Structures are given as structure tokens and as C-alpha cells.
Amino acid sequence: MDKFNTRLQYVVDTKKINQAFIVENTRFDSAQVSRWLRGEVVPRRTTIAELTDVVGCNFKWLADGIGEPFPTLPTKESEALIQSSTGSGISIQAGRDAKENIVEGGAGGLSQEEQELIDLIRQYGGSKTIESFKKRLLKIKNLLEDN
């Protein structure tokens, strides 16, 4: 894949996300994202960096086609950004490349809801996406506590 738009389309297809997902989780509008996907425009490197955070892929691969699209080994820039625990002793660490750092604990195993959450984090584990999800959950929690 020698062109930016084919690499971006590969990520979109592989992660099963769409243009709306990118728009909702970045500062870019749908017209910009469409131009990138059609190959009319290649975004700046700072924009590509923001995209990699949202779609959860390797910056060098998306920008230049170097390396693997979804590296599995953590790097300095992918240190865990969010760490939380559930009642069953599951620790979830999520960052740009930290999606596999999910440590299961507790004697009861995973509930279906916990497994679904882990699957979603693995699929859409970009740090901005997870941070946005965390903020939305905290808003809901606060609303419920206020009532």
C-alpha cells in the first residue's frame, strides 16, 4: 500500500469503523475525511498523528507505509493512558498500542459484559476514543447520582 488513502481505507475496513466515527472522534469534518479517503489530499503529519490516536494504528505505517499497521509491542508513546478495575478483578490498560494489556484476575472469570468491553477496547482502543468513552460514562454516573 503505497498511498495514504489506501492505508487509511485499510484501517477503516480492518477496524470496521466508518467516516462518521473518525469525524465524531476528531476535530475534522466529513468533507476532509472524504478527501483523504478518495486520495485527493494527504493530511499533514500532525493530522495523521491525531488520526492514529483515534483509529489505533501505527503512525509511521499510516504516514509513510513503514512497519506494521497494528503493532503489538508497547512503545514509550503507547504507555497505558487509562487504567481501571472492574469488580471481578480485571485490570484494563488502554493506550495507542496497549490494547493487549488486559490482565484477567479474580476467581469468577469474565461476565459477558466485561468480555464485550474488552473486545471493544481491543478493536477501538485509540486513547482519544477511550478517554471520550470514559468522560461520557462519568457524565452518566454523575447524572444518576444526582437523581
N, C-alpha and C positions, 0 to 999 in steps of 0.2 A: 504494500500500500504506500505509494509514493506521494500521494496528495493529502493535504489536511482534511478535505471534505470526506474522502473515503475512510480515513481513520476515525473521524468523528461519527460518521454513519455506522461504522463497525461497532463503536462503543454503544451507540443508541440501540442498535439491534441486539447486541450481546446482553446488555443490561436490561433490555425490554423497557426502555424509557421512551418518552416522546419529546417533541419540541416544547410542548406545554410544561413538562417537568423542568426542563432547562430554564425556561422563562420564569417560572414560579420561584425557582431557587437561585436566581442570579439577578443582576441589575439590567439585563439585556432584554430587548423586546423581540417579539416573534419575527419581525422583518429581518433583524440582524441574524438571528439563528437560521432562518431560511436561506439567507445569502451564504452563510458558512456551509450549510449542508448542500447547496447547489454548486458550490465551488466558485462563486462569483467574487468572494472576498475571503482573505485569510486574516483572522484577527491578530492583534498584537500579542506579544508573548505574555504580557501581564494579564490579558484577557484569557489566554489559553490556560494560564496558571489558575485563574478563578474557575474555569470550566473543569479542570482536572479535580479540583476540590469537590465540585458538585457531582460529577459523573463517576468519580472514584477510579481514575486511571492514571497511568504514569505520564508525567509532564513531558519528558524527553521523547517518549513514543508519540504522544499526540502532536507535539510541536514539530518534531524532526523525523519521526519514524525510527528512532533509535531505541533499542531494547524491546522489552515485552509490554504489551498494553496493560496488563494487570499483574504487577509483580507481587509475589507472596512474602518476600522477606521484608521485615520492617526496616525503615531508614530513619535517620535523625528527623527529617521533616514529617515523618508519619508517626511520631510518638503518640501514644494514646491521648486524645483530647477530651474524651468523656469516659468516666468510669462510674459504673453504678452497680448495685447489687439488687437482686430480687429476693423474695422471701425464701426461695429454695436453695439459696447459696450459690447462685450463678453470678459470676463476675463478668461484666461485658466491657471490653475496651474497644473503642472505635476511633479510628483516625483515617487518614487518606489511604494507607495500606495496611492498617491494623485490623482489618475485618476478621481475620482468622484468630485473633487473640481473644477467644471466648473460652473461659475456663469453667467447666461444669463442676458443681460441688453439691453437697447435701446428699442425703440418703434416698430421697423420694424421686429422683430423676426430674425430667422436664415435663411441665404441663404442655398441652397443645399450644396455648397462647404464648408461652415462653419460647417454644421452638419456632413458632411463626415469627416472633420478634427477632430471634437470632437469624432466621433466614432472610428477613427484610434488611437487617443490618449488613449481612454478607452481600446482598445484592445491591443495595443503595447506600453503601457505607461512607460516602463522602462526608467529611467533617461538617461542612455547612448544612447539609441535609439533616444530619443527626442533631446538630445544635438547634436547628429550626424546629425539629420534632420535639426536642426537649423543652423548648420555650412554649410551644403550643400545649404540651401536656401540663406544664406548670400553670399556665393560664387556666386550663380546665380545672385543675386541682384547686386553685385559689377560688374560682367561682363556686365550686361545690362546697368548699369550706365556709364561704360567706353565707350560704343559704341554710 
